[in-house]
Structures are given as structure tokens and as C-alpha cells.
Amino acid sequence: MSENTGVDLRLDEAGLAADLPRPGHLQDQIQDVPFRPVQFRDDDLATALERSADWLRRVESWLGEPVDVIAIHLDYDDASGSPYYEVKLLCNDEDLAGAPVAMRAAREDASG
């Protein structure tokens, strides 16, 4: 965020909110690019989709509002011996940085 709103964001070295729930599986990750693809990879598509849905629910609960998902990308490799499915949720960078959480906290501090 380029403008100074007086809101203190607690960010990690990747620019993500320190309290942002992270994907729980070793093959899942939040990647470091401007639109923040959050990757869920598995050899079973339904499992990758379920993990992405679980992560979305946890983040929306933490955020207090729906996550702005810009796009959903599906990739797969059906080669013999190592098939996989990769679901990527392209998420708004400010949501993953916790801006809505910080803005609410700043409003609460200012009002009370």
C-alpha cells in the first residue's frame, strides 16, 4: 500500500500479514509475486480443491470478509508415474497482508 493510512501492518519478510493462516500441507504455498498465487498441489484433484476451500474459509474467518480472489488457475500433469493437479488461487495482495484486519483495528482504536 503506497498511501500512509496510519495503520500499522505486521508483515513478514514476504509482505504477508504475520497472522495470516498459511496452507497446512507441505506441497501448498503462497508464492512471492504481486498478485499472490496460493498453490495447492496434490495427485488427487478433489483433495487439492478441498484444501484450497479449507484455506479460503480460514482466511475469510481471520480477515472478517471474503478474500478477493482474482482468478483460479488449474494445471495438471497426467504423465504416467507422477500425475499431479495444481490449483492456484490468485489473491489480492492487500487481503493477504491483512489490510482489512488492520483497518478495522485502527477504527476500533480511534473510536474507543
C-alpha positions as CSV (number, residue, x, y, z in Angstrom):
1,M,0.0,0.0,0.0
2,S,1.5,3.3,-1.1
3,E,-0.5,5.8,0.9
4,N,0.1,6.3,4.6
5,T,-3.2,5.5,6.4
6,G,-1.7,5.5,9.9
7,V,-2.4,1.8,10.1
8,D,0.3,-0.5,11.5
9,L,0.6,-3.7,9.5
10,R,2.6,-6.5,11.0
11,L,4.2,-8.1,7.9
12,D,6.7,-10.9,7.4
13,E,9.7,-10.7,5.1
14,A,7.5,-11.7,2.1
15,G,5.0,-8.8,2.8
16,L,2.3,-11.1,4.2
17,A,0.4,-10.5,7.4
18,A,2.2,-12.2,10.3
19,D,-1.1,-13.7,11.5
20,L,-2.3,-14.9,8.0
21,P,-3.2,-18.6,8.2
22,R,-0.7,-20.5,5.9
23,P,-1.6,-23.5,3.9
24,G,-1.0,-26.5,6.1
25,H,0.3,-29.1,3.7
26,L,4.0,-29.2,2.7
27,Q,3.1,-29.1,-1.0
28,D,1.0,-26.0,-0.7
29,Q,2.5,-22.5,-0.7
30,I,1.9,-18.8,-1.0
31,Q,4.1,-17.6,-3.8
32,D,6.0,-14.4,-3.9
33,V,4.7,-12.4,-6.9
34,P,2.5,-9.3,-7.0
35,F,-0.9,-11.0,-7.3
36,R,0.0,-13.7,-4.8
37,P,-0.9,-17.1,-6.2
38,V,-1.6,-19.5,-3.4
39,Q,-0.8,-23.0,-4.6
40,F,-2.4,-26.3,-3.6
41,R,-0.8,-29.3,-5.3
42,D,-1.8,-33.0,-5.0
43,D,-2.1,-36.1,-7.0
44,D,-5.9,-36.0,-6.4
45,L,-7.8,-33.0,-7.8
46,A,-10.6,-33.2,-5.2
47,T,-8.1,-33.2,-2.3
48,A,-6.3,-30.1,-3.8
49,L,-9.7,-28.4,-4.1
50,E,-10.7,-29.3,-0.6
51,R,-7.5,-28.0,0.9
52,S,-7.9,-24.7,-1.1
53,A,-11.5,-24.4,0.1
54,D,-10.5,-25.1,3.7
55,W,-7.7,-22.4,3.5
56,L,-10.2,-19.9,2.0
57,R,-12.6,-20.5,4.9
58,R,-9.8,-20.0,7.5
59,V,-8.5,-16.8,5.8
60,E,-12.0,-15.4,5.4
61,S,-12.7,-16.0,9.1
62,W,-9.4,-14.3,10.1
63,L,-9.9,-11.5,7.6
64,G,-13.6,-10.9,8.6
65,E,-14.7,-10.6,5.0
66,P,-14.4,-12.6,1.7
67,V,-10.9,-12.8,0.2
68,D,-10.6,-11.1,-3.1
69,V,-9.7,-14.0,-5.4
70,I,-8.8,-12.5,-8.8
71,A,-8.7,-15.9,-10.6
72,I,-8.4,-19.6,-10.1
73,H,-5.9,-21.5,-12.2
74,L,-5.8,-25.2,-12.7
75,D,-2.8,-27.0,-14.0
76,Y,-2.2,-30.8,-14.3
77,D,0.3,-33.4,-15.5
78,D,-1.2,-36.7,-16.3
79,A,2.1,-38.3,-17.2
80,S,2.5,-41.9,-16.1
81,G,4.2,-42.3,-12.8
82,S,3.8,-38.8,-11.4
83,P,0.4,-37.3,-12.1
84,Y,-0.5,-34.1,-10.2
85,Y,-3.1,-31.4,-10.0
86,E,-2.2,-27.8,-9.1
87,V,-4.9,-25.4,-8.0
88,K,-3.7,-21.8,-7.7
89,L,-5.9,-19.0,-6.2
90,L,-4.7,-15.6,-7.4
91,C,-5.4,-13.5,-4.3
92,N,-5.4,-9.7,-3.6
93,D,-2.1,-8.8,-2.1
94,E,-3.7,-6.3,0.4
95,D,-6.0,-9.0,1.7
96,L,-3.1,-11.4,2.3
97,A,-1.2,-8.6,4.0
98,G,-4.1,-8.2,6.5
99,A,-5.0,-4.7,5.5
100,P,-8.8,-5.1,6.3
101,V,-7.9,-6.5,9.7
102,A,-5.5,-3.6,10.4
103,M,-8.0,-1.0,9.2
104,R,-10.8,-2.4,11.5
105,A,-8.4,-2.4,14.4
106,A,-7.4,1.2,13.7
107,R,-11.1,2.2,13.5
108,E,-11.8,0.5,16.8
109,D,-8.8,2.2,18.5
110,A,-9.9,5.6,17.2
111,S,-13.5,5.1,18.4
112,G,-12.9,3.8,21.8
